[in-house]
Structures are given as C-alpha cells and as structure tokens.
Amino acid sequence: MSMHDTGSVRSKLILMAVATTIVALVTAAVAMLVVDARSAQRVWIDDLATQADIIADVAAPAVSFNDSASAARNLAVLRVRPQIVAGAIYTNSGQRFATWSRDGKGAGFPARPEAAGHRIERGELVVFRPIVENGEPLGTVYLRSRYGLFDRVLSYGAILGVVMLGALVIAALVASRLQASITRPLQAVTNVARQVMLRRDFTLRVPGREKGEIGVLVEAFNDMLAEIGRRSDALQAANRTLEHEMTVRERAEQALIVADRRKDEFLATLAHELRNPLAPIRTGLDILRIRSGDAQATQRATDIMERQLRQMVRLVDDLLDVSRINTGKFTIKMGRVELKAVVNDALEVVRSYIELHGHELVIDLPDRPVFLHGDATRLAQILSNLLNNAAKYTNRGGHVALSATVEDKTLVMEVADTGIGLAPDMLDSVFEMFVQVDSTLERSNAGLGVGLSLARKLVELHGGTIQAFSEGLGQGSRFVVRLPIVVDPEPIAKPTPAAFISTESYRILLADDNVDFVNSIGALLTAMGHSVVITHNGPDALAAAARFCPDYAFLDIGLPHMSGYDLARGIRNLPAGAMTVLIAVTGWGQEKDRQLAFEAGFDHHMVKPVRFEQIEEILGNRSIIKKLRT
C-alpha cells in the first residue's frame, strides 16, 4: 500500500508518530526560545549596569573636582564596547556634566537624569546608575546600548528549525520501520477478509505465523474461515440434496432462498463480530507503541486487548462446539457435580461482562447442596451462555437474576432479565442456529446467534430441557432449565489431592516463547518441589533436554528456530529421550493436529489456554510415568 494512502493503518501510524514528534519539538523549541530570550535580556541588563557602575566609580573624582574634561575622557573609554551607542554624566543638580556618543553628534540625551534603573525603548536598552562617593551622591551615569534580542531569537530559532527538521526525518524513518511489524499482519487479515466477502472463497488463509496476541488473532481468524468453509460446503450440499428430493418446485426455491439468506446473514454478522474486537486491539497496539513509557496507559491497553481476545476465543469455541455436536464428535465427561461449584465457574466467566454493562446481578440458590450427574465444564457453559445472553440484550443498568429451586427430583434453574424481551413467535425459534432477537445496527454486540442453540444442545445431552418465556417486547425474558438431580446421600469428602501432598518430585522441562506464561507455570512447579528448566526456543530446549534428562517435557509447537514436532523427534533420539513424557502445548486443537503430535512422539496433547490443574492431573497420573519407573 502506497505511502500517500492516508486511509491505511501504515500511513496513520507514521502520521501519528510524526505529528507527536512535531508537537514535542515545537513545544520544546518555544520553551527554549523563551528561556534563552529571558536569559539574554538579563545578561544584557546586568552587563550594561556593570559598565555604568564602573563609569560611576571612575568619574566620581572628576565630578567632585568639577573636571568635565576628565569625565568626558572616562566616557570615551566606552568606544571599546561596540553595542554601547551613547553615555552621559549628570551632576547631582541634574545638569549634564559630560557626554559621549558613538556617532559624535551628541544628540538624543535626556534633559535630566532619571531614577536608577533600566528600560527598553525603540530597540535600545537605557540604564541610569547613581554616582556615590563616601556615601554622598554626586550625580548620575546614563548609558544607552543596542538591544539585539530579536536578532538573537531569529538566529537561535533558525538553528532549532534545522534540528527539528532532522529530528522529523529520523522520526518518520524509525516509525516507517517499526510500524511494519504491526500493520503487516493486520493488513493481511484485512485483505483476506475482503477477498472472502467478495469471492465467497473460504479456502483463503492469512499467511505467516505471527507471535503474541496478533498470532492468536491470525490463528483464530484462519480457524473461523475453515469452520465457515465447512459449514458453507455442508450448506451447499444440503441445498443440492433438497433440490433433488423436493417434488414441488416452489418449496425447493423457497428453501434455497431461506438457506442463502441465513448464510448471508451469518457471514455479514461474522464479519461484523470480527471487526468489533479488531478495532480496539489495533488501538491498543497504537497505545503500546506511542505511550510505551506510560505504565497506566500500557496496562489499560493490555486489559482492552486481553478482553477483546477472550471475546474472539469464546466466539471460536462456541462455533467449534456446535460443529462437534452436529458431527457427533462431541463428548461430555459425566460425573457427580455440585450446583454451587457450577454456578461459581459460570460467574467467573461472565461477571466482568455483566459489570462492564452496569447490570445488577442477583443470585438465589438452595441452602442445601444439590448434586447433578453431568459434565461440570459444560453445565457451567450452559449458565454462562444464558447469563451472557441476558446481559447482552439488556440495556445498561438493567437487572439480571439467576435462581434455582428443587422440584421433586428435578433442578429448575431460571435466568431472568429486564431486557428487550421476546416476541411470541420467537420463543421457539430463538434456540435455532444463527437466529438473533435483535439484529439492528444500534445493538452492535448481537453476536452470531449460536449461544442459545449451543445451550439447548448441552442441556439435552444432560437429559434436561430448556424453555424461553417473555411477556412481550420490552418486557424482559426468562430462560428456564430443568435438569435431573442426584438424590442419594452425599459421599464422604475426598482427601487432599496427591499433587499437593506427595513428596515425590520430577525433573520438568518447559519450552515456550510466551515468557510470562512459561515463567508463571515454572514458578508454580518449583514451589511444589519439582526441578524446572525453562527455555524459549527449540535449539535451547534440545540442549537442555540432553543435559537435564527431564521426566516430563511440556513443549510449545510454535517455537522459534525449531518447531515443537522437530524438537520432540530430537528428544526421542537422545539416549534418555525414550524415558521422557512429552506433552504438546498448542493453540491447534483439531483432530489432525492431535494426530501430528502423536506421530512426532508426543504422549499428550494440550490446547491453549492451559489450566494449571491440567498439568497437575498429568503429573499426578501414575499410569503415564510407569515407563519411567520400570
């Protein structure tokens, strides 16, 4: 993109850097000119006053003895000071006693002396100083000199102008180089998004492998395109099947129109939902670059980018979960779950979003423990989706309530809000995929319309039901979930996990280029008594493995200089490599990615973001380290 394209991110970043530099330089230049002008003025006044004091001391005897010739000779000494143009000595009675002028005309002297002091008039500096001998005033010395402040400011300003011009050129060059690391991936995402919208070609991908938040954004964007492509292919195949099976032409055409409209609405909404987090992320990058020394601004920008990134990850996770459910690849881990633990997990996810909208949240749960038979993570996901939906469709400062009651052997949970409500014809269709209650432009956070559909599928997988109720538009809405509960006595509490009380320690190698993440995990493992070595690239990790002979190695796949797959193969080729338990830590979580990890020699595959509990579970599982002890 050309430099003259003022609408590009590249041009805006360079313009912002240059504009900031100009403001800073102009401010500094004005301050320096003012300070220099004041200093020069003070120096000139003090110098001329000193000259007047010297003449007063030298001429005092001549005035005392009424020797005007000597006084005139004393004044004539001023000719060695080029800036002084005239001088005079007045008696104590105010009569002019002796004079001297550089032009020899002797004109322009005041008729009578003035009080001691100075003044500036017509570009000249005038000084009056008293002649005193033995404490007795004898007369007054008058001196007048040229006042070249304007010339000094002009010359000094010219020097500053040259310096400013050079600084601006350097700032523009530096900004042009630094902005490439930010604008290149964003421009690539924008170009691919534009091509997808124009050509409807979902095989396009953003090239490159970036690091940090932008890398996560690029990966999430590519995953979304892949998911949309699969859904588009499935939708097109369904349309072809529908055309073949429908015997009535009108019904076939109507079904195709509805399907295409749904697809177009979904694509338009997806494009909108992608742009929403991209804008604050890009703004946060600008803040980090321009105000990197401002800790408060940096923290605020980091919080914004992290919050928007979580929103994008949530969007991708919901799409992938729906896809797995529809394709029969979704599994849930059933077990005994306590209701309050599920509610706490759900609130941890949505509390910040509810507080961001200024809503009042009210929780009303049974006093006694209520146990369910289900997947704790998925049950929490049901509640978080319902609470998130309530906060989203309730105007700022509204009321959101979560309540639960037990009816016979059924748990009844209700999420109610004071939001925009539901029309009667939407009470059933609101649970369909990509259906939105309000898709107007004024409500910019409407989402993709998959949250409620996913919640219903998860409820049904747990043997429950979900229903929507509303008194009408503007009257709020209620979502009621019914789930079977476990009514047998509560089992004896489990002892403290062995991970916290075991005296056994392991040698653990951590390899990840995310410094904050790997250092924090390393600190926790060290605190538990394990020996930990931390590296940030592939070659260093391989060298550490050869030297350290770790029991466990948690390896990032996207490492600099050597991929995690190559690193795993290298560790397996070491003399003690066969004894090491290898765990892949990556943002790629599809089945083909897991297969690649196992083919490279990994024993386990973990998808980011990784919870420390997952690491504890691997370390606490004796079955996976049996080869280390045999």
C-alpha positions in Angstrom: 0.0 0.0 0.0 1.5 3.4 -1.0 2.7 6.0 1.4 0.2 8.5 0.1 -2.8 6.4 1.0 -3.8 8.4 4.1 -6.5 5.9 4.9 -4.1 3.0 5.6 -3.0 1.9 9.0 0.6 2.3 7.9 0.1 5.9 6.9 -1.9 6.7 10.1 0.8 5.2 12.3 3.6 7.2 10.6 1.5 10.3 10.6 0.7 9.9 14.3 4.4 9.4 15.1 5.5 12.4 13.1 2.7 14.6 14.5 3.6 13.6 18.0 7.2 14.4 17.3 6.3 17.8 15.8 4.2 18.7 18.9 7.0 17.7 21.2 9.7 19.5 19.2 7.7 22.7 18.8 6.8 22.8 22.5 10.5 22.3 23.4 11.7 24.9 20.9 9.2 27.5 22.1 10.3 26.8 25.7 14.0 27.1 24.8 13.5 30.3 22.9 11.6 31.9 25.8 14.2 30.8 28.3 17.1 31.9 26.1 15.4 35.3 25.4 14.9 35.9 29.1 18.5 34.8 29.9 19.9 37.0 27.2 17.9 40.0 28.4 19.1 39.6 31.9 22.7 39.3 30.8 22.5 42.5 28.7 20.9 44.5 31.5 23.4 43.2 34.1 26.3 43.9 31.7 25.2 47.5 30.9 24.5 48.2 34.6 28.0 46.9 35.4 29.5 49.3 32.8 27.5 52.1 34.3 28.8 51.3 37.8 32.4 51.3 36.6 32.0 54.7 34.9 30.4 56.0 38.1 33.3 54.8 40.2 35.9 56.2 37.8 34.2 59.5 37.2 33.4 60.3 40.9 36.7 62.3 41.5 36.1 64.3 38.2 32.6 65.2 39.3 33.9 66.1 42.8 36.5 68.5 41.4 34.3 69.7 38.6 36.7 68.3 36.0 34.4 67.8 33.0 37.3 67.0 30.7 38.4 64.1 32.8 34.8 62.9 33.0 34.5 63.1 29.1 37.7 61.0 28.8 36.2 58.5 31.2 33.1 58.2 29.0 35.2 57.9 25.8 36.5 54.6 27.1 33.1 53.2 26.2 34.1 53.1 22.5 35.7 49.7 23.1 32.2 48.3 23.7 30.5 48.2 20.2 27.0 47.7 21.5 27.0 50.9 23.6 26.0 53.9 21.5 26.0 56.8 23.9 26.7 57.8 27.5 26.4 60.9 29.8 27.2 62.1 33.3 24.9 64.3 35.2 25.6 66.3 38.3 23.6 66.0 41.5 21.7 69.1 40.5 20.5 67.4 37.2 22.8 69.3 34.9 24.6 67.4 32.1 28.3 67.3 33.1 29.9 65.3 30.3 28.7 63.3 27.2 29.9 60.8 24.7 28.2 59.3 21.6 29.5 56.8 19.0 28.3 58.9 16.1 29.8 62.1 17.6 26.6 64.1 17.2 25.7 64.2 20.8 22.0 64.2 20.2 19.3 62.2 22.0 20.4 62.7 25.6 17.7 63.2 28.2 17.5 66.7 29.5 17.6 65.5 33.1 18.6 62.2 34.7 16.0 59.6 35.9 15.9 57.4 38.9 18.3 54.4 39.0 17.0 51.6 36.8 16.6 50.4 33.2 14.1 50.5 30.4 13.8 49.3 26.8 12.7 51.8 24.2 12.8 51.8 20.4 15.0 48.7 20.3 17.6 50.2 22.7 18.4 49.5 26.4 18.8 52.5 28.7 20.4 52.4 32.1 20.7 55.1 34.9 23.1 54.5 37.8 24.0 56.8 40.7 27.5 58.2 41.3 28.2 57.9 45.0 31.5 58.7 46.9 31.9 58.1 50.6 28.1 57.6 50.9 27.4 61.0 49.3 25.5 61.1 46.0 27.4 63.2 43.4 25.4 62.6 40.2 24.0 60.0 37.7 25.5 57.9 34.9 23.4 57.5 31.7 24.2 54.7 29.2 22.3 53.6 26.1 23.1 50.5 24.0 21.7 48.5 21.1 19.1 45.8 22.2 19.6 42.8 19.7 17.1 40.4 21.3 15.1 39.9 18.0 18.3 39.1 16.1 19.3 36.6 18.7 15.9 34.9 18.8 15.9 34.8 15.0 19.3 33.1 14.7 18.6 30.7 17.6 15.2 29.8 16.0 16.9 29.1 12.7 19.2 26.6 14.5 16.3 25.0 16.2 14.4 24.7 12.9 17.3 22.8 11.3 17.4 20.4 14.3 13.6 19.9 14.3 13.7 19.1 10.5 16.4 16.5 11.1 14.5 15.0 14.0 11.3 14.8 12.0 13.1 13.0 9.2 14.6 10.5 11.6 11.2 10.0 13.4 9.5 9.3 10.1 12.1 6.7 9.1 12.0 5.0 12.5 8.2 5.0 12.5 8.1 3.6 9.0 10.3 0.6 10.1 8.6 -0.1 13.4 5.0 0.0 12.1 5.6 -2.8 9.7 5.5 -5.5 12.4 2.0 -4.3 13.4 0.4 -3.3 10.1 1.7 -6.3 8.0 -0.4 -9.0 9.8 -3.4 -6.7 10.2 -3.3 -5.7 6.5 -3.0 -9.4 5.6 -6.2 -10.2 7.8 -8.0 -7.2 6.2 -7.1 -8.3 2.6 -8.1 -11.9 3.2 -11.4 -10.8 4.8 -12.1 -8.5 1.8 -11.4 -11.3 -0.6 -13.6 -13.7 1.3 -16.5 -11.3 1.3 -16.1 -10.5 -2.4 -15.4 -14.0 -3.7 -17.0 -16.2 -1.0 -13.8 -18.3 -1.2 -13.4 -19.8 2.3 -10.2 -21.7 1.3 -8.2 -18.4 1.6 -5.9 -18.2 4.7 -3.8 -15.4 6.3 -0.2 -16.4 5.6 2.7 -16.2 8.1 3.0 -17.3 11.7 3.0 -14.3 14.0 3.7 -14.3 17.7 1.8 -12.9 20.7 -1.8 -11.5 20.6 -1.6 -10.9 16.8 -0.6 -14.5 16.3 -3.6 -15.7 18.3 -5.8 -13.4 16.3 -4.4 -14.8 12.9 -4.8 -18.4 14.1 -8.4 -17.7 15.3 -9.3 -16.0 12.1 -7.9 -18.9 10.0 -9.8 -21.4 12.2 -13.0 -19.4 11.7 -12.5 -19.4 7.9 -12.0 -23.2 8.0 -15.2 -23.7 10.1 -17.2 -21.3 7.8 -15.9 -23.1 4.8 -17.0 -26.5 6.1 -20.4 -25.1 7.0 -20.7 -23.4 3.6 -19.9 -26.7 1.9 -22.4 -28.6 4.1 -25.0 -25.9 3.4 -24.4 -26.1 -0.3 -24.6 -29.9 -0.2 -27.8 -29.7 1.8 -29.2 -27.3 -0.8 -28.3 -29.7 -3.6 -29.9 -32.6 -1.7 -33.0 -30.5 -1.0 -33.3 -29.6 -4.7 -33.1 -33.3 -5.7 -35.6 -34.5 -3.1 -38.2 -31.8 -3.2 -41.0 -32.6 -5.7 -42.6 -29.2 -5.6 -40.5 -26.5 -7.3 -42.0 -23.7 -5.2 -41.0 -25.4 -1.9 -37.5 -26.1 -3.3 -37.0 -22.5 -4.3 -38.3 -21.1 -1.0 -35.9 -23.4 0.9 -33.0 -22.2 -1.1 -33.9 -18.6 -0.6 -34.1 -19.1 3.2 -30.8 -21.0 3.3 -29.0 -18.4 1.3 -30.4 -15.6 3.4 -29.3 -17.4 6.6 -25.9 -17.9 5.1 -25.6 -14.3 4.0 -26.8 -13.1 7.4 -24.3 -15.3 9.2 -21.4 -14.1 7.0 -22.4 -10.5 7.5 -22.7 -11.0 11.2 -19.4 -12.9 11.4 -17.6 -10.1 9.5 -19.1 -7.6 12.0 -18.2 -9.6 15.0 -14.6 -9.9 13.7 -14.2 -6.2 13.2 -15.5 -5.3 16.7 -12.6 -6.8 18.6 -10.1 -6.0 15.8 -10.6 -2.2 16.2 -9.8 -2.0 20.0 -6.9 -4.4 19.5 -5.4 -2.2 16.9 -6.0 0.9 19.1 -4.3 -0.9 22.0 -1.3 -1.7 19.8 -1.1 2.0 18.9 -1.2 2.9 22.6 1.6 0.4 23.4 3.8 1.8 20.6 3.2 5.5 21.3 2.9 5.5 25.1 5.2 2.6 25.9 6.7 4.5 28.9 3.3 5.2 30.4 2.6 2.2 32.7 -1.0 3.1 33.3 -1.8 3.5 29.6 0.1 0.3 28.8 -1.9 -1.6 31.4 -5.2 -0.2 30.2 -4.3 -1.1 26.6 -3.3 -4.6 27.6 -6.6 -5.1 29.5 -8.6 -3.9 26.4 -6.7 -6.3 24.1 -7.0 -9.2 26.5 -10.8 -8.7 26.9 -11.3 -8.5 23.2 -9.1 -11.5 22.6 -11.2 -13.5 25.1 -14.3 -12.5 23.2 -12.9 -13.8 19.9 -11.7 -17.1 21.6 -15.2 -17.5 23.1 -16.7 -17.0 19.6 -14.4 -19.6 18.1 -15.0 -22.1 20.9 -18.8 -21.8 20.5 -18.6 -22.4 16.8 -16.3 -25.4 17.2 -18.6 -26.9 20.0 -21.7 -26.6 17.8 -19.8 -28.2 14.9 -18.6 -31.1 17.1 -22.2 -31.7 18.4 -23.6 -31.6 14.8 -21.0 -34.1 13.6 -21.3 -36.4 16.5 -17.7 -35.8 17.7 -18.7 -34.0 20.9 -18.3 -35.9 24.2 -19.0 -35.0 27.8 -17.5 -36.4 30.9 -20.3 -37.3 33.3 -19.7 -37.3 37.0 -21.1 -36.0 40.3 -21.2 -32.2 40.2 -22.3 -29.8 43.0 -24.6 -26.9 41.8 -22.7 -24.1 43.6 -19.4 -25.1 42.0 -21.1 -25.0 38.6 -22.5 -21.5 39.3 -19.2 -20.2 40.6 -17.5 -21.4 37.4 -20.1 -19.7 35.2 -19.9 -16.5 37.2 -16.1 -16.4 36.8 -16.6 -16.3 33.0 -19.4 -13.7 32.8 -19.1 -11.5 35.9 -16.7 -9.0 34.2 -19.1 -8.7 31.2 -22.1 -8.1 33.4 -20.2 -5.5 35.4 -19.0 -3.8 32.2 -22.6 -3.2 31.3 -23.5 -1.9 34.7 -26.2 -4.6 35.4 -27.4 -5.6 38.8 -26.8 -9.4 39.3 -28.9 -11.3 41.9 -28.2 -14.9 42.8 -30.7 -17.1 44.7 -29.6 -20.8 45.2 -30.9 -23.5 47.6 -29.3 -23.6 51.0 -28.6 -27.3 51.0 -26.1 -28.9 48.5 -27.7 -30.0 45.2 -25.8 -32.6 43.2 -26.1 -33.3 39.4 -24.9 -36.0 37.2 -23.1 -34.3 34.4 -20.1 -32.5 33.0 -19.1 -29.6 35.3 -17.5 -27.6 32.5 -20.4 -28.0 30.1 -23.0 -27.2 32.8 -21.1 -24.0 33.6 -21.1 -23.2 29.9 -24.9 -23.5 29.8 -25.3 -21.0 32.6 -22.6 -18.6 31.3 -24.2 -18.6 27.8 -27.6 -17.8 29.3 -26.2 -15.1 31.6 -24.1 -13.6 28.8 -27.2 -13.5 26.6 -29.2 -11.8 29.3 -26.5 -9.1 29.8 -26.2 -8.6 26.1 -29.8 -7.9 25.4 -30.4 -5.8 28.4 -29.8 -2.0 28.2 -27.1 -0.6 30.5 -28.0 -0.6 34.2 -30.6 -3.4 33.9 -31.4 -6.3 36.2 -30.1 -9.9 35.7 -31.2 -12.7 38.1 -30.2 -16.4 38.5 -32.3 -18.6 40.7 -32.5 -22.3 41.3 -35.1 -24.5 43.1 -35.6 -28.2 43.6 -38.9 -29.8 42.4 -39.1 -33.5 43.3 -36.1 -35.0 41.5 -35.6 -32.1 39.1 -33.4 -28.9 39.4 -35.1 -25.9 38.0 -32.8 -23.0 37.1 -34.1 -19.7 35.8 -32.1 -16.8 34.2 -34.3 -13.7 34.0 -33.6 -10.2 32.8 -35.2 -6.8 32.2 -34.0 -6.5 28.6 -35.7 -6.1 25.2 -37.9 -9.2 25.6 -39.1 -11.7 23.0 -42.0 -11.6 20.6 -44.4 -14.6 20.8 -43.2 -16.0 17.5 -39.6 -16.0 18.7 -40.0 -18.1 21.9 -39.2 -21.4 20.0 -37.1 -20.2 17.1 -34.7 -18.3 19.4 -32.9 -21.6 20.0 -32.2 -22.2 16.3 -28.7 -21.7 14.9 -27.8 -18.1 13.8 -31.1 -16.7 15.0 -30.9 -13.3 16.6 -33.6 -11.5 18.6 -32.3 -8.0 17.6 -30.1 -7.5 14.6 -30.5 -3.7 14.3 -27.5 -1.5 13.8 -28.0 0.1 17.2 -27.2 -3.2 19.0 -23.6 -3.7 17.9 -22.9 -6.7 20.2 -25.6 -9.1 19.0 -23.2 -11.9 18.4 -23.5 -14.8 15.9 -26.7 -16.4 17.4 -25.1 -19.7 18.4 -25.1 -19.3 22.3 -28.7 -20.3 22.9 -28.5 -23.1 20.3 -25.4 -24.5 22.0 -27.0 -24.2 25.5 -30.1 -26.2 24.3 -27.9 -28.9 22.8 -25.8 -29.2 26.0 -29.0 -29.3 28.2 -30.4 -32.1 26.0 -27.1 -34.1 26.3 -27.6 -33.9 30.1 -31.2 -35.3 29.8 -32.8 -31.9 30.5 -35.0 -29.3 28.8 -34.8 -25.5 28.3 -37.6 -23.1 27.6 -37.9 -19.4 26.9 -40.7 -17.1 28.3 -41.4 -13.4 27.8 -44.4 -11.1 28.3 -43.5 -9.4 25.0 -41.1 -6.9 23.5 -39.6 -4.6 26.1 -40.8 -6.8 29.0 -37.7 -8.8 29.6 -37.3 -12.6 29.2 -36.8 -15.7 31.3 -35.0 -18.9 30.3 -35.9 -22.0 32.4 -33.6 -25.1 32.5 -34.7 -28.4 34.0 -32.1 -31.0 34.9 -32.3 -34.3 36.8 -30.6 -34.3 40.2 -28.8 -37.0 42.2 -30.8 -37.6 45.4 -28.6 -40.3 47.1 -26.6 -39.2 50.2 -23.5 -37.1 49.6 -20.3 -39.2 49.6 -17.5 -38.7 52.0 -15.3 -35.8 51.0 -12.2 -36.7 49.1 -8.8 -36.3 50.7 -6.4 -33.6 49.5 -5.1 -34.4 46.0 -1.8 -36.2 46.0 -0.3 -33.5 43.8 -0.3 -31.2 46.8 0.9 -33.7 49.5 3.2 -36.0 47.6 6.9 -35.8 48.5 7.9 -37.1 45.0 9.4 -34.6 42.7 10.2 -34.6 39.0 12.6 -33.1 36.5 10.4 -30.9 34.2 11.5 -29.1 31.0 9.3 -26.1 29.8 9.7 -24.7 26.3 7.5 -21.8 25.2 8.2 -18.4 23.6 5.4 -16.9 25.7 7.7 -15.7 28.5 5.0 -14.7 31.0 3.1 -17.9 30.7 6.1 -20.3 30.9 7.7 -18.3 33.8 4.5 -18.4 35.9 4.0 -22.1 35.3 7.6 -22.7 36.2 7.3 -20.8 39.4 4.3 -22.9 40.5 6.0 -26.2 39.7 9.2 -25.1 41.5 7.0 -24.2 44.6 5.7 -27.7 44.5 9.2 -29.1 44.8 10.0 -30.0 41.2 13.2 -29.3 39.4 12.3 -27.0 36.5 14.3 -25.8 33.4 12.7 -23.1 31.3 13.7 -22.4 27.6 12.2 -20.1 24.9 13.3 -21.7 21.6 13.8 -25.1 20.0 17.6 -25.4 20.0 18.0 -24.3 23.6 15.3 -26.8 24.7 17.0 -29.7 22.9 20.3 -28.8 24.5 18.6 -28.6 27.9 17.0 -32.0 27.4 20.3 -33.6 26.6 21.8 -32.1 29.7 18.9 -32.3 32.1 17.3 -35.6 31.2 13.8 -34.5 32.2 11.0 -36.8 33.4 8.4 -34.5 31.7 8.7 -32.0 28.9 5.9 -29.5 28.1 6.7 -28.2 24.6 5.0 -25.4 22.6 4.5 -26.4 18.9 5.2 -22.9 17.5 8.8 -22.4 18.9 11.3 -20.1 17.2 14.1 -21.8 15.1 12.7 -25.3 15.5 9.1 -26.5 15.6 7.8 -28.5 18.6 7.4 -31.5 16.3 11.1 -31.5 15.3 12.0 -30.8 19.0 10.0 -33.9 20.1 11.7 -36.1 17.5 15.1 -34.7 18.6 14.4 -35.5 22.3 13.3 -39.0 21.4 16.7 -39.6 19.6 18.6 -38.7 22.8 20.0 -41.6 24.9 17.4 -40.9 27.7 14.7 -39.5 25.4 12.6 -42.6 25.4 12.1 -42.2 29.2 10.7 -38.6 28.9 6.9 -38.0 28.9 6.3 -35.4 26.1 3.3 -33.1 26.3 2.4 -30.9 23.3 1.1 -27.4 24.3 -0.5 -25.6 21.3 -3.4 -23.5 20.1 -4.2 -26.0 17.4 -6.9 -28.4 18.7 -8.4 -30.2 15.8 -8.1 -34.0 15.4 -5.5 -33.7 12.6 -3.3 -31.6 14.9 -3.5 -34.2 17.7 -2.6 -36.9 15.2 0.5 -34.9 14.0 1.6 -34.5 17.7 1.3 -38.2 18.4 3.2 -39.1 15.2 6.0 -36.8 16.3 6.4 -38.7 19.5 4.2 -36.8 22.0 2.4 -38.7 24.7 -0.2 -36.0 25.4 -1.8 -33.1 23.5 -3.0 -29.9 25.4 -4.8 -27.0 23.8 -4.2 -23.4 25.0 -5.2 -21.8 27.2 -3.8 -24.4 29.6 -5.0 -24.5 33.2 -2.5 -25.5 35.9 -5.0 -28.2 37.0 -4.4 -30.0 33.7 -0.7 -30.0 34.3 -1.3 -31.3 37.9 -3.5 -34.1 36.5 -0.8 -35.3 34.1 1.9 -35.2 36.9 -0.5 -36.9 39.3 -1.4 -39.8 36.9 0.9 -42.7 37.8 -0.1 -44.6 34.7 1.6 -42.3 32.3 5.0 -42.5 34.1 5.2 -46.2 34.6 7.8 -46.4 31.9 10.0 -44.1 34.0 9.9 -46.5 36.9 10.3 -49.9 35.2 
